[in-house]
Amino acid sequence: MDKIRNFCIIAHIDHGKSTLADRLLEYTNTIAAKDLQAQVLDDMDLERERGITIKSHAIQMKYNMNGTDYTLNLIDTPGHVDFSYEVSRSIAACEGALLIIDATQGIQAQTISNLYMALEHDLTIIPVMNKMDMDSAMPDEVEDQIVELIGCDRSEIIRASGKTGMGVQEILDAIVTRIPAPVGDPKAPLQCLIFDSVFNSFRGIIAYFKIVNGTINSEDLVKFVNTGKEYEANEIGILKLDMVPQKQLSAGNVGYIISGIKTSKEVKVGDTITHVKRPCEKAIEGFEEVKPMVFAGVYPIDPEDFEDLRSSLEKLQLNDASLTFDPESSAALGFGFRCGFLGMLHMEIIQERLDREFNMNVITTVPNVSYKVYTNKGNCLEVHNPSGLPDITEIDHIEEPYIRASVITRTDYIGQIMTLCLGKRGELIKQEYVSGNRVELIYDMPLGEIVFDFYDKLKSISKGYASFDYHTNGFRNSKLVKLDILLNGESVDALSSLIHFDNAYNLGRRMCEKLQELIPRQQFDIAIQAAIGAKIIARETVKAVRKDVTAKCYGGDISRKRKLLEKQKKGKKRMKQIGNVEVPQKAFLAVLKLD
């Protein structure tokens, strides 16, 4: 137990976590030279392509210091704001954290939020200044920022480079000397905290856990406390690059368990594993429930694939506990699921994973956030979908979720960022100077406004120099209206959205214009309308494809031509009554990209 150290790596996106993790693995000879590749822990194709970590990854290393062997359990975590839940899970399984800060960029918004999360769990923080090999590094300036933020001594800050391997040994020594060994009693009743799980098509569900108290042996009968299910531990082991089976694991270790579980509902992240014969008194606390921020309908293109989509989402949920889904139906798209995501990147990643890992082609509806609707009778309903809104005469008021956003940027871009935030109905709370030319802006903003493209716009106007982080900040009363899109008088429920009254006219008009471009022409006119209740606020028409019926009339009386045109007109009218309009998939996606 004294020889075990559990730590995670936290940092802002792109500050070099995965590269530094590669160097640590290389230095401790955990990975053979032939297996060495960039971002070794990022095992998903998607992670490599985008250069971001999506999942936290656990791996064990052996390190010898002054003739003593130590076991180091490293958990690499994502840096993007959408995956902060992964970070919270990793932190729950550790005693210390490497806080990595890019020497060229200094402290960013996400760094601060992850640091606070780590401090809440009483983790020992080791500050590491990465990318010291770069010409644009500003070591002294960034050191000042770190000292100000953490209040540590300058000598505690380790200068390193994931690229060249500088400072790697110092980091390993610091992990051993500064991070405390896990506290726990190997002889006490078994308590293991599940911090992740993954689906394997050959072995069933594999759960990753950290042993807080007690000892577990293979073939033991174990019980999952929250679900109350009992299983036999067919295989337990530690996580190296591959899984290494072990006979026994005791308190303080991080490992995996395979017990032939087939259904994903039986494993919950944050659950406690204990022995059947000698159970623990209570489950481990300190695990926060995930709160989805963005909701969207996910529908199979072929209605027959509904059950396949359900099983694919269940398997994904195992590996990504922050995904939630409930069945729902739509008049336009048939049966599907209302899924909850942590943000737009998370939604994009899930779509991509559905396509790659499970070969599922899906249609995603316009994302929205959850609202609280208060009726005249004093009831409060939580609405995730505009179609679930009660009749307008029954609504007293609607409240929408607000967030407290922190934007850290260079002083050159303050004006543009303020304009952007004001356009999104943001209220400036305060601004503080972090260091010489860097400023932190704190805003209260409606969550619904930042869902679509706020992050992209922020990056483009600040030339990539602004970092953004947020946390929820309660609900506020807002003047919201339901915007419907009608095609030939029929409402398309998949395109409905709840929006602030001031933005409704503008968005309605832009949606109509966009759909006019994307909907293919038919044999009859298609009226595209945007409506609030019974009031039409915008209209565009897709003109009919018409055959020139008068072409055969050369010369002669005008009444002949008129007769033919009248006949065509009647035909078109009849077609319009029975014809239906197909909305192409790209139209649903294009509506999200409205600028």
N, C-alpha and C positions, 0 to 999 in steps of 0.2 A: 504493500500500500504506500509506503513512504517513497517508493521508487517510481510512482506513477504521477504524471502531470497531464491534466486535460486542459487544452486551450483552443481558442478559435481565433480567426483573423477577421478583424472588422475594418472597413475603410469605405470611402466614397467609391463610386463606380470609376473604373479605369485608373486606380491608383497603384495597381500592380500586385494585387493580392495573390492571384493564381500563379504569377511568375515567381514570386517570392516563395510560395509553397513548393513549387518545382525545385527551387534551389535547396530548400530544407530537406526534401526527400532525397535529392541527389547527394547532399553532404552526409546524410546519415546512412547512405547505401541501401535505402529502402527499395529503390528501384534500380534494376540492372541497367547498364548503359544502353543496352539494345532497346529497352522499353521506353527510353527517355524521349519525350516529345513535348512541345510547348503546351501549356495548360493541361498537364497530365491528369488532373483530377476532374476536368470537365469532360465527362464521358458521353454527353449528348452531342450529336452532330450539330444541332442547333446552337449549342453553346460555343462550339469552335468557330462556326461560320460568323456569328455575330460578335464573338470576342467578349461575351458577357457570361457571368456565372448565373445560372437560374436556380440550381439546386445546391443546398449545402452538401459537402462531401466529407465523410469521416475516413481517416487513415491512421494507422499506428506506425510509429517509428521507434527504433532503438538508438540510444545515444550514450556513449561512454564518456564520463567526465571524472577526471582524477581517479581512474581505475574502477569506478562504480558504474554499473549499467542502469540506465533509466528508461522507462517506457513513456513515450510521449504520444498522446492521442490528439491529432490535429483535426479540427473541423473548419474547412474553408467555407466562407459564406458569400452570398451574393452582395453586390453593392448598390443595386438599383432600388429606388424607393418602393417600387411595386412588390419587391420580394422581401420587405423588411420582416415579414412573418417568419420566413426561413431563418432570418438572423435571430429572432427572439427564441426560436426553438433551439438553435445551436448554443446560445448563451446559457439556456437553462441546463445544458449538459456539461458546462465547463466551470473551472475555478479561476481561469485567467484569460486575458485577451491581448493579442498583439494589435495595437492601434497603428495602422499604417497610414502615413501622410505623405503625399507626393511633394518632393522638395521643390518642384517647379510650379506647383499650383497652390500650395498651402492648404489651410483647413477649409473644407466645403460643408454645405448644409447637412448632407447625409452623414458625414463624419461625426458631427455634433449629436445628431439624433441617435445614432448607433452607440455612441459613447455613453450617453445618458442611460440608455437601455442596459448597458453593461454595468454601469455604476449602481443602478437599481438592484441588480443581482449580486452586489458586493464583489465583483470580479477584480482581480489585480490587473492593472493596466500597464503594459510595457509599450511606451511610445517608440515607434520606428520611423525614421525619415528615409523614405525610399527614393529611387531614381537619382542617387547622388552622382552617378556617372555622367549625367546630362549637363550640357554647357549652360543651360538656362536655370540650373538649380540655384535656389536662394537660401542656403542653409541657415544663415544667421537670422534672417527675417522669419523663416518658418519656425525656427527654434523658439523665438520670442512668442509666436502665436501659441505654440504647444504649452510653453510654461504658463502663459496667461490662462489657457483653457483648463489644464489639468492641475496646475499648481505644483508640478513636480520639480525636481532639481535638474539643472542643465546636464549634469553628468549622467543622468538616467536615460537620456535620449540616445538611441543607437542610430548611427548613420549607416545606411546599407544601400545595396543596389541588387535588385533581383536579376538584372541582366548579367553583371560581371561576377556576382557572388560575394561582393564586399559586405562585411559585417555579419555574415551568416553564422559564423561560430559564436560571435558575441550574442546574437539573438538566442541561440540554443543554450548558451551558458546562463543567460538571463532567465530563460524559461525555467531552468532547473533551480536556480538560486532564488528567484523572486516569487514564482507562482507557488502557492501552497499545495501540498499533497491533498488529495480528496479526503474528506472526513467521512468516516463510516465504520460500522462494526461488522466484520466478516461473519461473526457468530450470531448476529441478530436475525430475526425473521427477514426473509428476502423482500427487498423493495427495488424494482427496476423501473426507470422512467423511459417510456418509448418516445424517442424524439424524431423518428422518421420511419417510413416503411416503403417497400417497393414490391411490385408484382413481378414474379418470374413465372413464365408460362410452364416451366417444367417442375418447379419446386413449390408453387403456390406463393403465399405471401411471406416475405421476409421482413421482420421488424428489427430496427436498430434501437439499442437501448443503452442506458448508462446505469450501472449497478450502484445504488446509493447505500444500501445495507445488505448484508447477507452474502450467501454463496449459491451459485447455481451449477448443477451438473447436467451433462447430457442424459437423456432418458428420464429426467425429473418430471413429475406431474405439476404443471403450473396453472395458475388461474389469472385471468385478466380482470382486475378489480371492477372497473366501470361497467364492463359488459357482462361480467359474471360467468364467462365461458371458461371451460377447462380444456387443457391440451397437454399432450406429451411433448417435451422438448426433444424432437428428433435429432436436431443438430444445433450446437451453439459454437461460437467461435469469435475470433477477432478480425478486424477489417484491415487488411493490408491492401495492396493494389487489387488483389483478389481476396476472396473470403478464405480464412484459414481455420479449419475446425479445431476445437479444443475440447478436452474432457471436462474441465472445470474453469469457472470464472468467478472471482470474488470481488468484494466491494471496491469501488473506485475505477473499475475497468469499463471500457466502452466496447460493446460487441454486437453480435446479431443472433437472432433465434429463428429457426425454421421449425414450424410445428404442424405443417400440413393444412394450414388454414386456406380455405378456398374462397370464402365470401368476404368481400372487402369491408362490409359493415361491421365485422367482428373485431377489426383493429382500429383503434382510435389513437391518433397521435396525442401524447400527453397522458395516456393511460398508464396504470401501474401494473407490473407483473409481480406475482407472489407465489409461494408454494401452496398447494392444496392442503397438505397435512399441517403445515405450520404457517398460517397466513399472517400478514402484518395487520396491525390494528386499523390503519387508515391509508387512503391513497396519498401519493405525493402531491403537494399543492404547488402553486407558483407557475401555473401554465395559463397563459391568457387565451381566451376564446378568439377565434378569428372573426373579423367583421368585414364582410365584403363591402366594397365601396361602389362598384359599378355593376349594374345588372343588364343582361342582354338575353334575348331569346335565341336559342340555338336549335335549328330545325334540320332534319335530314332532307336531302334533295328528293330522295325517293321515300315515300311514306312507309314502305315495307322495312326500311332500315331502322325503324324507331327503337326496337329492342337491342339491336347491335349498338346503336348510339348510347343507349342506357348502360350497357356493360362496358363500353369504352370509357364513358365518363366515370364509372365506378372505379375502374383500374387507374385512371388518371388521378382520381381523388386520393387514392392510396399514397401515391407518390407526391401529391401536392395537396396537403390538407387544407389549404386556403381556398380551394374551389368548392363552391356549394351549388347544388342544382335541385330543382323541383319540377315535376311535369306540368306542362301547360298546353293549351291548344289555341290555335289562331284560325280565323276564318280563311285567311289568305294562304296560310302555309301548312295547315293541318296540325298534327301532333308534334310536340317538341319539348324542350326544357327551358326553364328560366334559370340561367346560370348567374352566380355571383362571383365577381372577380375583384382583385385588389386594385386594378387600374387598367389602363388601355394596353400597356405592354404585356401585362399578364394575360389579357384577353387574346391578344395577337399570338402569344406563345402557345396558349391552349389550342387555338384554331390550328396552328401549324402542327402541333403534336398530334392532334386528332387525325390530321391528314397523313402525317408520316408514319406514326406508330400503329395506327389502327385502320388506315386507308379509308377514313370517313370524310366524305364531302358534305359540308354543312352550309346552311344559310344563316347568317347572323343578323338579327334585327338591330335597330338603332339603340345603342346603349343608353341607359338612364340610371339615375340614382334612386334610393328609396325615400319616399316622402311620407310625412304624417298628415293624414286628412282627418279633420275634426268635423263631425256632422252636426246638424242643428239639434239633434237629440243628446248631444254631449258625448257621443262615442268617438273613440280614436282608432283609425284604421291605418295600418302600414301598407303603402301601395308601392310595388316594385314595377308595375306595368301600367301604362296609361289606360289600357282597356279595363283595368280593375277599378277605375275611378267611379264613385257613385254619381248619380244624376246631379247636375249643377245646382238644382234647386235645393238639394239636401245638404250641400256643403256649407259649413260656416266659414272655415278658413283652412288654408294648407300651410304646413311648415316644411321648409327644406333644410337639408343638412349643411352646416357651415364648417369650414376648416380654418385652422390657424396655419398660415403658410409662411415659411422663412425662405427668403431669396438672398443669397450672398453673391455680390457681383463687384466689378470694378466701377469706380465712380463715373467713368466715361459713359456708362449705359443707363444711369439712373433714370434719366428723362423718359427714354423709350419704354423701360420696364414699368415705370409708373403709369404711363399711358395705357400699356397693355393691361395692367391690373385694374385700372379704373374702368376700362372697356368691359372687363369681366365682372363688374359690380363689386370690386374689392374695396375695402376700407383700410387705409394706412393706420396701423396701430403705433408703430414707432420705427425709427431708423437709428442704427448705431454703427459707428466706424469700428471694424474689426482690427484693421491695421492701416498703415499709411493710406493706400488708395483703394481699400476694399471696404464695402459697406454691407450691412445686413438690414434688409427691409422686412418688416413683419406685417403681414396683411391678414385681415379676416375676409374670406371669400366663400361664395356658395360653391359647394362641391360640383354641382351640375355644370358649372361654367368651365371648370378646368378639365373635365372628363375628356373632351375630344382632342384638341390640338394645342392646349396651352403650353405643354412642355416643349413641343417642337418649335412653337413661335418664340418662346423664351430663349431657346438655344440659338435660333437664327438671328434674333435682334441683338443678342449679346456676343455674337461670334463664338459661341461655345463657352464663354467665360462665366456664365451665371449658373449657380447650382441651386436646386430647389428641393425642399422637403416639406412635408405637412403632417398634421395629425388632426383628428376630428375635434370639433369644438361645439357640439350641441346643435339644436335645431332653432330656426327663427321663422317668424311669420312672413310670408312673401305673397306677392300678387301673382299667382301662377295660373296659367290657362292651358287647356288641352288643345293642341294643334292637330287637326285631322287632315289627311290628304285623301281627296276623293277622286276616283277615276270614273268618269261617266255617272257621277252621283253615288257610286258605291265606295264606302270607306275602306281603305287598305289599313287594317289594324297594325300591321307590322311597321308602318311608317309613322304611326302616331307618336307624338312626344309631348311631355309636359314642359312648358317653357315660361319664362318670365314675360309678363304682358308687354313690356317695352321692346323686347326682341322678337315678338311673335310675327309682326308684319314683315319685318326684314327677312326672317328665316323662311316664312311661308312663301314669299315671292321667290327667294333663291332656290327653294326646293322645287317649286313648279318649273322654273326655268331649267333646272338640271334634269328633271324627269322628262321634260319635253325633248331634250337632246338624246336621252338614252332609250326612251320607249320606241320600239320600231313602229313604223307606220302600218296601219291596217286598211281594210277596205272601207272603213267608216271613220268619221271624225272622233277623236278621243279628247274629252274635256278633262283637263287636270286642274283641280281646284284645291286651294288651301282654305280650311274653314275653322273658325272658333265657335263652337256650338252650332247655331244655324246661320251664322253670318259668314259669308264668303269674303275672304280678304285678298285673295290673289287668284288669277286664272291664266292658264296657257292652253292652247289647243294644238294637238298633233293632227295635221290635216290628212284627209283620206287620200289613199292612192286611187286615182280615178282613170278609168279607161276613156279615151276620147270617143264617145258614142256618135258624135256628129261627123266623124271623119268621112263616112260613106255618103253624106249629103253634099253633093257638089251642086251649087246653084239651087234653084227652086225656092219655094216659099219658106219664110222664117218659122212658120207654125210647125212645119215638119221637125225642124231642129228642136223647137221648144217641147214638142210632144215627147221626143226621145229623152231630153234632159229631165222632164218631169218624171218619166218612167224610171230613169236612173235614180232620181232623188228618192222615190218611194222605196226602191230596192235598198238603198243605203240606210234609210230610216228603219226598215225592217231588220236589216243586219245589225244595226246598233242595238236593237232591243234584245236580240238573242246572242250577240257577240260578247265574248269576254276578253279582257285585256291581260296579257301575261306581263308581269313585271320582271325584267331580267335581274339575275343575281347582282350584276355590277351596279344596278341602280341602288340597291340597298347599301352597298359599300360606298358609293359615291356621295350619298347623302351625309356620310360621316366626315367626308373630306371637304365639305363646303367651307370656303374661305371667306 
